[in-house]
Amino acid sequence: MTVEDVVRQFFEKVRSGRDPDAVHNLMAERVLAHQLTSENEVAVERSPANYADHVREMIGIYGSFSLTITEFLVQDDRVYVRWKQSGVHIGEVGGFGPTNKPVVEIASAVYRVENERIVEYWIQIDREGIRIQLERSKDSFGTST
């Protein structure tokens, strides 16, 4: 399987929420995840099991969301992916209770693949954009709890 195939399958099966447990065939047992939040980079270790749980958590918050890849670039052992995820806010997130309003997430990541497994990634998510959408939904909904 090529580097491109690994990341495409990861998005089609796992990140999309269609088959979170397929992650066991696509991620190494130990993955270093570099996450950029408010200009602070934090690196955390992920396992296939906790990544599958993370996807299930997203489904609990945003329902059966749709995910569209808007850019996909491959160079050597790295793949850059930018995507748009659209769902409905049905679960609590960041202190915001369910509003049943649409929410769009724009994000991008670079994945490093080794031996047909994702071993490391760097991710940026427009969390401020999500917060603004939730705040607007809360205001139009009347409450967030």
C-alpha positions, 0 to 999 in steps of 0.5 A, a space after each residue: 500500500 502506498 503512502 497515498 493509499 494509507 491516508 486516503 483509506 484513513 479518511 474514507 474509513 476512519 476520519 469520516 466516521 464510517 468505520 472507526 475501527 479500521 484505524 487498527 490497520 492504518 495507524 501505528 500502535 504509537 502515533 505522535 500527534 502535534 496539535 496546534 491550538 491558539 498558537 501553542 503546539 502540543 504533542 500527544 501520543 495516540 493509539 489506534 484505540 483512542 483515535 477510534 474513540 475520538 471519532 466516536 466522540 465526534 459522532 456523538 457531538 456532530 452526528 453522522 457528519 459529512 467530510 469532504 477533502 478539499 486538498 490532498 498532496 503527497 511528497 515522499 513519506 508525507 501527505 497533506 490533507 485539508 478538509 471540510 467537515 459538516 455536521 449538526 451540533 447534537 452533543 456538548 462540546 467546549 461548554 456548549 450544549 446541543 443546539 441542533 444547528 449546523 456546524 462546519 469545521 475546516 482543518 488540515 493536517 500533514 501525516 507521516 507514513 512509515 511501513 504502511 502506517 500513520 506514525 505522526 501527524 501535525 494538525 490545525 483545526 479552525 477552533 475559533 470558527 467552530 466557537 463562533 458558530 456555536 456561540 451564534 447558535 447558542 444566541 439564536 437558540 437562547 441557551 447553551 445548556 
